[in-house]
Amino acid sequence: MATVCVVGAGVVGLTTATLLQEALPRASVTLIADKFGRDTTSDGAAGIFRPGLQFQGSSPQMTKQWLQDSFNYYQRLLSSPDAATAGVKHVTGYHFSSKYPKIVHNELMKPILEEYRECTPEELRQHGHKYGTFMKTLVTECRRYLPYLTRKFEAAGGVVVERHIDSLEELAGHYDVVCNCSGFGAKELCHDLTVTPIRGQVFKVHAPWIKNIYYEDYDTYIIPGFDHITLGGTRQFDSYNADINKYDALGIWERCLALVPSLMKAQVIQEWVGWRPYRPIVRVEKEVMTFDSGKTLKVVHNYGHGGYGVMTSPGTSMTAVQLVKDLLKDPRAKL
Ligand SMILES: Cc1cc2nc3c(=O)[nH]c(=O)nc-3n(C[C@H](O)[C@H](O)[C@H](O)COP(=O)(O)OP(=O)(O)OC[C@H]3O[C@@H](n4cnc5c(N)ncnc54)[C@H](O)[C@@H]3O)c2cc1C
């Protein structure tokens, strides 16, 4: 029986772990992490399916494939009875600007979404903007989705271990293949200096009358999930500040209220800060690591999703699972 270990219990690790179980039903899959659920970066994400143009795989073709595979995965989940339990739903809404005509157009979304179009003059007039697009996309709320994936993983026989890993070498000799889904943790585990935090601060509020998503320019967004609405945000490159900043909070609140004034009556549930685990190119590749001790370890990396890990984790994880299968076919691995 093949033994596979996934490091990381964020959206990338849990997605990879459950897809591994489907692809290799006879394998034993263990998931190791030092943080779970509410303590992960994934927990605070708004979970909108709306790729930034800077999201990149190893080639433009790979980027497109990951986006399409991810969208198809969530569409399948949406048409299953599990959709609400898993925290996945359709949302419609707008991206507006009065200054930058180009930024309201997203070439990565256009071929994927059922509906993605220019705003009508009436929509622009109603909302007081010069430029805008309308989209029908989907949202995945991790506060439902991570527990859903964890239950699915454990029900299929997966083992969850709480443990900090100082070096991937600790896992050598214990598993046939290790999947490294450690997000920002990969900076240390892989000595990967290209992994950089993009600090994001948001409000989680209760405002059930808000049904649409709204984006304005680059950094202002209002995204309704199931249980709350996310108001953002900030995108601060290379900032390691993990505390709530009151000036950021004031700015977010003011910008969101200007966009949708009825938010004045919203009840604040939480203020939250997270580090998007940015890497110029998301790393999904296999590697046979050799350590100073002479030990070796077969690893498939799946990290560096930046601000797009919820929406793209199914696609990158499908590639990662294929790479695990390739490594297991190696005659030195026991199947
Ligand atoms: C404000 C904000 C808004 C966002 N909005 C969206 C959005 O709308 N849509 C979207 O798609 N994405 C969004 N994101 C991005 C998304 O949150 C991330 O891309 C995603 O959560 C990354 O998932 P991950 O599993 O790689 O990392 P994480 O959730 O950080 O999980 C990493 C896991 O690895 C484990 N780990 C790391 N190092 C070690 C170690 N040494 N030993 C043991 N365990 C280790 C951790 O304990 C954890 O379990 C947003 C992010 C922020 C900050």
The ligand as an SDF file (V2000), in Angstrom:
LIG
                    3D

 53 58  0  0  0  0  0  0  0  0999 V2000
   -7.4980   39.1870    3.0940 C   0  0  0  0  0  0  0  0  0  0  0  0
   -7.4250   37.9780    2.2090 C   0  0  0  0  0  0  0  0  0  0  0  0
   -8.4610   37.7390    1.3110 C   0  0  0  0  0  0  0  0  0  0  0  0
   -8.3850   36.6410    0.4450 C   0  0  0  0  0  0  0  0  0  0  0  0
   -9.4210   36.4240   -0.4260 N   0  0  0  0  0  0  0  0  0  0  0  0
   -9.3530   35.3900   -1.2960 C   0  0  0  0  0  0  0  0  0  0  0  0
  -10.4070   35.1700   -2.2280 C   0  0  0  0  0  0  0  0  0  0  0  0
  -11.3950   35.8960   -2.2500 O   0  0  0  0  0  0  0  0  0  0  0  0
  -10.2850   34.1050   -3.0940 N   0  0  0  0  0  0  0  0  0  0  0  0
   -9.2100   33.2830   -3.0820 C   0  0  0  0  0  0  0  0  0  0  0  0
   -9.1620   32.3540   -3.8860 O   0  0  0  0  0  0  0  0  0  0  0  0
   -8.1900   33.4780   -2.1990 N   0  0  0  0  0  0  0  0  0  0  0  0
   -8.2320   34.5120   -1.3340 C   0  0  0  0  0  0  0  0  0  0  0  0
   -7.2000   34.7450   -0.4570 N   0  0  0  0  0  0  0  0  0  0  0  0
   -5.9860   33.9240   -0.5760 C   0  0  0  0  0  0  0  0  0  0  0  0
   -6.1060   32.6090    0.1610 C   0  0  0  0  0  0  0  0  0  0  0  0
   -6.4580   32.8550    1.5050 O   0  0  0  0  0  0  0  0  0  0  0  0
   -4.7660   31.8530    0.1030 C   0  0  0  0  0  0  0  0  0  0  0  0
   -4.2860   31.7750   -1.2280 O   0  0  0  0  0  0  0  0  0  0  0  0
   -4.9390   30.4390    0.6200 C   0  0  0  0  0  0  0  0  0  0  0  0
   -5.5610   30.4580    1.8870 O   0  0  0  0  0  0  0  0  0  0  0  0
   -3.6280   29.6880    0.6910 C   0  0  0  0  0  0  0  0  0  0  0  0
   -3.9320   28.4120    1.1890 O   0  0  0  0  0  0  0  0  0  0  0  0
   -2.8010   27.4500    1.7220 P   0  0  0  0  0  0  0  0  0  0  0  0
   -3.4700   26.1640    2.0430 O   0  0  0  0  0  0  0  0  0  0  0  0
   -1.6580   27.4480    0.7570 O   0  0  0  0  0  0  0  0  0  0  0  0
   -2.2400   28.1850    3.0280 O   0  0  0  0  0  0  0  0  0  0  0  0
   -2.7560   28.2210    4.5640 P   0  0  0  0  0  0  0  0  0  0  0  0
   -4.2120   28.3810    4.6700 O   0  0  0  0  0  0  0  0  0  0  0  0
   -1.8840   29.2590    5.2100 O   0  0  0  0  0  0  0  0  0  0  0  0
   -2.3670   26.7930    5.1240 O   0  0  0  0  0  0  0  0  0  0  0  0
   -1.0100   26.4100    5.2850 C   0  0  0  0  0  0  0  0  0  0  0  0
   -0.9800   25.1530    6.1240 C   0  0  0  0  0  0  0  0  0  0  0  0
    0.3770   24.6870    6.1880 O   0  0  0  0  0  0  0  0  0  0  0  0
    0.7010   24.4230    7.5310 C   0  0  0  0  0  0  0  0  0  0  0  0
    2.1420   24.5980    7.7360 N   0  0  0  0  0  0  0  0  0  0  0  0
    2.9360   25.5610    7.2270 C   0  0  0  0  0  0  0  0  0  0  0  0
    4.2050   25.3720    7.6150 N   0  0  0  0  0  0  0  0  0  0  0  0
    4.2100   24.2790    8.4180 C   0  0  0  0  0  0  0  0  0  0  0  0
    5.2200   23.5780    9.1390 C   0  0  0  0  0  0  0  0  0  0  0  0
    6.4890   23.9670    9.1180 N   0  0  0  0  0  0  0  0  0  0  0  0
    4.8640   22.4740    9.8600 N   0  0  0  0  0  0  0  0  0  0  0  0
    3.5710   22.0380    9.8970 C   0  0  0  0  0  0  0  0  0  0  0  0
    2.5740   22.6710    9.2240 N   0  0  0  0  0  0  0  0  0  0  0  0
    2.8810   23.7770    8.4890 C   0  0  0  0  0  0  0  0  0  0  0  0
   -0.1260   25.4290    8.3280 C   0  0  0  0  0  0  0  0  0  0  0  0
   -0.2650   25.0140    9.6820 O   0  0  0  0  0  0  0  0  0  0  0  0
   -1.4360   25.3720    7.5610 C   0  0  0  0  0  0  0  0  0  0  0  0
   -2.2050   24.2810    8.0060 O   0  0  0  0  0  0  0  0  0  0  0  0
   -7.2470   35.7940    0.4560 C   0  0  0  0  0  0  0  0  0  0  0  0
   -6.2420   36.0110    1.3900 C   0  0  0  0  0  0  0  0  0  0  0  0
   -6.3100   37.0960    2.2500 C   0  0  0  0  0  0  0  0  0  0  0  0
   -5.2060   37.3250    3.2350 C   0  0  0  0  0  0  0  0  0  0  0  0
  1  2  1  0
  2  3  1  0
  2 52  2  0
  3  4  2  0
  4  5  1  0
  4 50  1  0
  5  6  2  0
  6  7  1  0
  6 13  1  0
  7  8  2  0
  7  9  1  0
  9 10  1  0
 10 11  2  0
 10 12  1  0
 12 13  2  0
 13 14  1  0
 14 15  1  0
 14 50  1  0
 15 16  1  0
 16 17  1  0
 16 18  1  0
 18 19  1  0
 18 20  1  0
 20 21  1  0
 20 22  1  0
 22 23  1  0
 23 24  1  0
 24 25  2  0
 24 26  1  0
 24 27  1  0
 27 28  1  0
 28 29  2  0
 28 30  1  0
 28 31  1  0
 31 32  1  0
 32 33  1  0
 33 34  1  0
 33 48  1  0
 34 35  1  0
 35 36  1  0
 35 46  1  0
 36 37  1  0
 36 45  1  0
 37 38  2  0
 38 39  1  0
 39 40  1  0
 39 45  2  0
 40 41  1  0
 40 42  2  0
 42 43  1  0
 43 44  2  0
 44 45  1  0
 46 47  1  0
 46 48  1  0
 48 49  1  0
 50 51  2  0
 51 52  1  0
 52 53  1  0
M  END
$$$$
